[in-house]
Amino acid sequence: QAAPLILTDACTYGRPTGMLPHKEALAANRKTLTSNMATAKASGFPIIYSGGIDPVVRGADPEFCGKNAVMISEATDGYWIFYEGPNVGRDHEEYWDWFKWANQAIVERRFDKQYEERETADEWGSAELVKKTDKPQIALYGMKSRMHEQVEEAGTFEVHQLGSNLYDYLTQLDVIVMQNFNVELEWDSEWVRTLRKYVQDGGGLMLTHDTAWFMDSPFPEIALRGIPTQKTEAVRHVVETDLTITQEHLGLGDLKAGVQFTPEFRDHMIFKPGLQGITVIENPFGDPVYVLGEFGKGRVVFSGCYYGYNKMLSGVERDVFFALLGWLKGD
């Protein structure tokens, strides 16, 4: 008890995924942090538990960091800062003004101040999409630069990095691909409801790899997360298997049933199809890996695969990916 272990959790560095709205990001950070802390303290060891803040990560603007510090200090034994920057100057001063604000709130036990309306503009609240061409617009989230390059080289789309979750922003996009958006969002969260409305009004959405496993499915009518039982790692990943096209579908272009391919990445997720979901690709154990469906005026793809981890897509997997993008935009 005289020399407790100090645990410095990094799960709260910035906003989960770098892109959630301010208040929703604070709530998600609290949920992850308190869960981690409960696991640690259940060990019975004397522990001081604190949550970290890193101003250089995406979405960690000065005001968010200050209010994040207040949230962390209410939920745990205090906050710490991994201060990689920014350099001394205007941004530096803004960060330390907000940490000073946070420290005063913490000393006064005014934890309610984390919920106050923002005083500064939220950089993640922009509804503007800067278009350079008349091509269909696609936004990618969580994909490495090689996948941005591969989609651009295909020539069909103008490619953007997904930059906002506002409905007015999303409606300027023809297709959205979200890979490893690993946040446990509830069904009634703002982000889930916005995605649902985007598709209902005509958008095309691909949820890949861990994305549709962590969040409550925005489209249970089409698919829900599945729990694999064969060749499993980390509860949700099926490892080292080929995949097989089991049903021909407009979304797969000219690809025929029975075609097999080896995914570029070593693991994949599985799903449980809903009443409006169609399974088109399975693993060797009969688990659905690609489930497609229409919702309202739009279309959705649940894909269990991770794209472009080590190299660009090739062969059948490339054909599958680009055929699905075409189907999502309405081909």
C-alpha positions as CSV (number, residue, x, y, z in Angstrom):
1,Q,0.0,0.0,0.0
2,A,2.9,2.3,0.6
3,A,4.3,1.8,-2.9
4,P,1.3,1.3,-5.3
5,L,1.7,0.4,-8.9
6,I,0.9,3.4,-11.1
7,L,-0.8,2.4,-14.4
8,T,-1.0,5.0,-17.1
9,D,-3.6,4.0,-19.6
10,A,-3.3,5.3,-23.2
11,C,-6.8,4.5,-24.3
12,T,-7.9,8.1,-23.8
13,Y,-5.1,9.9,-25.8
14,G,-7.7,11.6,-28.0
15,R,-11.0,10.8,-29.5
16,P,-11.7,7.2,-30.3
17,T,-11.0,6.7,-34.0
18,G,-10.0,10.4,-34.0
19,M,-13.4,11.4,-35.4
20,L,-16.3,11.1,-33.0
21,P,-18.2,14.2,-32.0
22,H,-16.9,15.8,-28.8
23,K,-19.5,14.6,-26.3
24,E,-19.8,11.1,-27.8
25,A,-16.0,10.8,-27.7
26,L,-15.9,11.7,-24.0
27,A,-18.5,9.0,-23.3
28,A,-16.7,6.4,-25.3
29,N,-13.4,7.2,-23.6
30,R,-15.0,6.9,-20.2
31,K,-16.5,3.5,-21.0
32,T,-13.2,2.1,-22.2
33,L,-11.2,3.6,-19.4
34,T,-13.5,2.5,-16.5
35,S,-13.6,-1.0,-18.0
36,N,-9.8,-1.2,-18.1
37,M,-9.5,0.2,-14.6
38,A,-12.0,-2.3,-13.2
39,T,-10.0,-5.2,-14.7
40,A,-6.8,-3.9,-13.2
41,K,-8.1,-3.2,-9.7
42,A,-9.8,-6.6,-9.6
43,S,-6.3,-8.0,-9.3
44,G,-6.2,-6.9,-5.7
45,F,-2.8,-5.1,-6.1
46,P,-2.5,-1.6,-4.8
47,I,-2.9,0.6,-7.9
48,I,-3.1,4.2,-8.9
49,Y,-4.9,4.4,-12.2
50,S,-4.7,7.3,-14.6
51,G,-5.8,8.1,-18.2
52,G,-3.5,9.6,-20.7
53,I,-3.8,12.5,-23.1
54,D,-1.6,13.1,-26.2
55,P,-2.3,16.4,-28.0
56,V,-0.8,15.3,-31.3
57,V,-3.2,12.5,-32.0
58,R,-6.0,13.1,-34.5
59,G,-9.0,14.7,-32.9
60,A,-7.2,15.9,-29.7
61,D,-7.8,19.6,-30.1
62,P,-7.1,21.9,-27.1
63,E,-10.6,22.2,-25.7
64,F,-11.3,18.5,-26.1
65,C,-8.0,17.7,-24.2
66,G,-9.1,20.0,-21.4
67,K,-12.5,18.4,-21.0
68,N,-11.0,15.0,-21.5
69,A,-8.7,15.7,-18.5
70,V,-11.8,16.6,-16.4
71,M,-13.6,13.4,-17.4
72,I,-10.6,11.2,-16.7
73,S,-10.0,12.7,-13.3
74,E,-13.6,12.1,-12.3
75,A,-13.5,8.5,-13.5
76,T,-10.0,7.6,-12.2
77,D,-7.2,8.7,-9.9
78,G,-6.0,11.4,-12.3
79,Y,-4.7,12.2,-15.8
80,W,-1.3,12.4,-17.4
81,I,0.0,13.9,-20.6
82,F,2.2,12.4,-23.2
83,Y,3.4,15.7,-24.6
84,E,5.0,15.1,-28.0
85,G,4.1,18.6,-29.1
86,P,2.9,20.8,-30.6
87,N,5.9,23.2,-30.7
88,V,5.9,26.3,-28.5
89,G,3.6,28.9,-30.1
90,R,-0.1,29.6,-30.4
91,D,-1.2,25.9,-30.3
92,H,1.1,25.2,-27.4
93,E,-0.4,28.1,-25.4
94,E,-4.0,27.0,-26.2
95,Y,-3.3,23.5,-24.9
96,W,-1.8,24.8,-21.6
97,D,-4.7,27.3,-21.2
98,W,-7.1,24.4,-21.4
99,F,-5.1,22.2,-19.0
100,K,-5.0,25.1,-16.6
101,W,-8.8,25.3,-17.0
102,A,-9.1,21.6,-16.4
103,N,-6.9,21.6,-13.3
104,Q,-9.0,24.4,-11.7
105,A,-12.2,22.4,-12.4
106,I,-10.6,19.3,-10.9
107,V,-9.4,21.1,-7.7
108,E,-12.9,22.6,-7.3
109,R,-14.5,19.1,-7.9
110,R,-16.5,20.7,-10.8
111,F,-16.5,17.6,-12.9
112,D,-19.7,18.8,-14.5
113,K,-17.7,21.3,-16.6
114,Q,-16.7,18.5,-19.0
115,Y,-20.3,18.7,-20.3
116,E,-20.3,22.5,-21.0
117,E,-20.9,23.6,-24.6
118,R,-17.8,24.1,-26.6
119,E,-16.2,27.6,-26.6
120,T,-14.1,26.9,-29.7
121,A,-15.0,25.6,-33.1
122,D,-14.9,21.8,-33.4
123,E,-12.6,20.8,-36.2
124,W,-14.4,17.5,-36.6
125,G,-17.7,19.2,-37.1
126,S,-17.2,20.5,-40.7
127,A,-19.8,19.7,-43.2
128,E,-17.7,20.8,-46.2
129,L,-16.3,18.3,-48.7
130,V,-13.8,19.9,-51.1
131,K,-14.4,18.3,-54.5
132,K,-11.8,18.6,-57.3
133,T,-13.6,16.6,-60.0
134,D,-17.0,15.5,-61.1
135,K,-16.3,11.9,-60.4
136,P,-18.3,9.9,-57.8
137,Q,-17.0,10.8,-54.3
138,I,-15.7,8.1,-52.0
139,A,-14.3,8.5,-48.4
140,L,-12.1,5.9,-46.7
141,Y,-11.6,5.5,-43.0
142,G,-8.8,3.4,-41.4
143,M,-7.1,2.4,-44.6
144,K,-3.4,2.7,-45.3
145,S,-2.1,5.1,-48.0
146,R,-1.7,2.2,-50.5
147,M,-5.4,1.6,-50.5
148,H,-6.1,5.3,-51.2
149,E,-3.6,5.0,-54.0
150,Q,-5.2,1.9,-55.4
151,V,-8.7,3.3,-55.4
152,E,-7.4,6.5,-57.1
153,E,-5.5,4.5,-59.7
154,A,-8.7,2.6,-60.6
155,G,-10.0,5.9,-61.8
156,T,-13.7,5.6,-60.9
157,F,-13.8,7.7,-57.8
158,E,-12.4,10.9,-56.3
159,V,-10.9,9.7,-53.0
160,H,-11.1,11.4,-49.6
161,Q,-10.2,10.5,-46.1
162,L,-13.4,10.4,-44.1
163,G,-13.4,13.7,-42.2
164,S,-16.7,14.1,-40.4
165,N,-19.7,12.3,-39.1
166,L,-22.2,15.0,-39.9
167,Y,-25.1,14.0,-42.1
168,D,-24.7,17.0,-44.3
169,Y,-21.1,16.0,-44.9
170,L,-21.9,12.3,-45.6
171,T,-24.6,13.1,-48.1
172,Q,-21.9,14.6,-50.4
173,L,-20.3,11.2,-50.7
174,D,-21.5,8.4,-53.0
175,V,-19.6,5.6,-51.1
176,I,-18.0,5.3,-47.6
177,V,-15.7,2.5,-46.5
178,M,-15.0,2.2,-42.8
179,Q,-12.2,-0.2,-41.8
180,N,-11.4,-1.0,-38.2
181,F,-13.6,1.8,-36.7
182,N,-13.1,0.0,-33.4
183,V,-15.4,1.8,-31.0
184,E,-18.2,0.1,-29.0
185,L,-21.0,2.4,-30.0
186,E,-24.5,1.7,-28.8
187,W,-27.5,1.3,-31.2
188,D,-28.8,4.8,-30.3
189,S,-25.5,6.6,-30.6
190,E,-25.4,9.7,-32.9
191,W,-22.9,8.1,-35.2
192,V,-24.8,4.8,-35.7
193,R,-28.1,6.7,-36.3
194,T,-26.4,9.0,-38.8
195,L,-24.9,6.1,-40.8
196,R,-28.3,4.5,-40.9
197,K,-29.9,7.7,-42.2
198,Y,-27.1,8.1,-44.8
199,V,-27.8,4.7,-46.3
200,Q,-31.6,5.0,-46.0
201,D,-31.4,8.2,-48.1
202,G,-29.3,6.6,-50.9
203,G,-25.7,6.2,-49.7
204,G,-23.4,3.3,-50.2
205,L,-21.6,2.0,-47.1
206,M,-19.0,-0.8,-46.6
207,L,-18.2,-1.8,-43.0
208,T,-15.0,-3.9,-43.0
209,H,-13.1,-6.1,-40.6
210,D,-13.6,-5.1,-36.9
211,T,-15.9,-2.1,-37.6
212,A,-19.2,-4.0,-37.6
213,W,-18.0,-6.2,-34.8
214,F,-17.4,-3.5,-32.2
215,M,-20.3,-1.2,-32.8
216,D,-23.9,-2.3,-32.5
217,S,-24.9,-3.1,-36.0
218,P,-26.4,0.0,-37.7
219,F,-28.2,-2.5,-40.0
220,P,-29.4,-5.6,-38.0
221,E,-31.8,-6.2,-40.9
222,I,-28.7,-7.0,-43.0
223,A,-26.1,-8.5,-40.6
224,L,-25.0,-8.8,-37.0
225,R,-21.6,-9.8,-35.6
226,G,-20.9,-13.5,-35.5
227,I,-18.8,-15.5,-33.0
228,P,-16.5,-17.9,-34.7
229,T,-15.6,-21.3,-33.3
230,Q,-13.0,-22.6,-35.8
231,K,-9.4,-21.4,-36.1
232,T,-10.1,-18.5,-33.9
233,E,-7.8,-15.8,-32.3
234,A,-8.8,-13.0,-30.0
235,V,-12.4,-14.2,-29.8
236,R,-13.5,-12.7,-33.1
237,H,-10.8,-13.4,-35.7
238,V,-10.7,-16.5,-38.0
239,V,-7.2,-17.0,-39.2
240,E,-5.4,-18.5,-42.2
241,T,-8.2,-19.7,-44.4
242,D,-9.2,-19.2,-48.0
243,L,-12.6,-17.8,-48.9
244,T,-15.2,-19.0,-51.4
245,I,-17.8,-17.2,-53.5
246,T,-21.0,-19.1,-52.6
247,Q,-23.6,-17.0,-54.5
248,E,-23.5,-15.0,-57.6
249,H,-24.7,-11.4,-57.1
250,L,-24.8,-8.1,-59.0
251,G,-22.5,-6.8,-56.3
252,L,-19.7,-9.2,-57.4
253,G,-19.9,-8.4,-61.1
254,D,-19.1,-11.4,-63.3
255,L,-17.5,-13.5,-60.5
256,K,-19.0,-16.9,-60.3
257,A,-20.0,-19.2,-57.5
258,G,-17.2,-21.6,-56.5
259,V,-14.3,-19.3,-57.1
260,Q,-11.8,-19.4,-54.2
261,F,-9.2,-16.8,-53.2
262,T,-6.7,-16.2,-50.4
263,P,-7.2,-12.9,-48.6
264,E,-4.2,-10.5,-48.4
265,F,-4.6,-10.3,-44.6
266,R,-4.3,-13.3,-42.4
267,D,-7.6,-13.1,-40.5
268,H,-11.2,-12.2,-41.0
269,M,-14.5,-11.6,-39.2
270,I,-17.8,-13.4,-39.6
271,F,-21.4,-12.3,-39.5
272,K,-25.0,-13.5,-38.9
273,P,-27.2,-12.4,-41.8
274,G,-30.4,-10.6,-41.1
275,L,-33.7,-11.0,-42.9
276,Q,-32.5,-8.6,-45.7
277,G,-28.9,-9.9,-45.8
278,I,-27.5,-12.0,-48.6
279,T,-24.3,-14.1,-47.9
280,V,-22.1,-14.1,-51.0
281,I,-18.7,-15.2,-49.6
282,E,-18.0,-17.8,-46.9
283,N,-15.0,-19.3,-45.2
284,P,-14.4,-23.1,-45.2
285,F,-16.5,-23.6,-42.1
286,G,-19.6,-22.1,-43.7
287,D,-19.4,-18.8,-41.8
288,P,-20.6,-15.7,-43.7
289,V,-17.7,-13.3,-44.4
290,Y,-19.4,-11.0,-46.9
291,V,-23.0,-10.1,-46.4
292,L,-24.8,-7.6,-48.7
293,G,-28.1,-5.9,-48.5
294,E,-30.3,-2.9,-49.5
295,F,-31.7,-0.6,-47.0
296,G,-34.1,2.2,-48.0
297,K,-32.6,3.8,-51.1
298,G,-29.1,2.7,-50.3
299,R,-26.8,-0.3,-50.1
300,V,-24.6,-1.9,-47.5
301,V,-21.7,-4.4,-47.5
302,F,-20.5,-6.2,-44.4
303,S,-17.0,-7.4,-45.1
304,G,-15.0,-9.4,-42.6
305,C,-11.7,-8.7,-44.5
306,Y,-8.9,-6.2,-43.8
307,Y,-7.7,-4.5,-47.0
308,G,-4.2,-3.5,-47.9
309,Y,-2.4,-4.4,-44.7
310,N,0.9,-5.4,-46.3
311,K,0.4,-4.7,-50.0
312,M,-2.2,-3.7,-52.5
313,L,-5.0,-6.0,-53.4
314,S,-4.6,-8.4,-56.3
315,G,-6.4,-11.2,-58.1
316,V,-9.9,-12.2,-57.1
317,E,-9.9,-10.2,-53.9
318,R,-9.2,-7.1,-55.8
319,D,-12.0,-7.9,-58.3
320,V,-14.4,-8.5,-55.3
321,F,-13.5,-5.2,-53.6
322,F,-13.9,-3.0,-56.7
323,A,-17.1,-4.8,-57.9
324,L,-18.6,-4.1,-54.5
325,L,-17.6,-0.4,-54.6
326,G,-19.3,-0.2,-58.0
327,W,-22.4,-1.8,-56.6
328,L,-22.5,0.5,-53.6
329,K,-22.5,3.6,-55.9
330,G,-25.4,2.2,-57.8
331,D,-24.0,0.3,-60.8
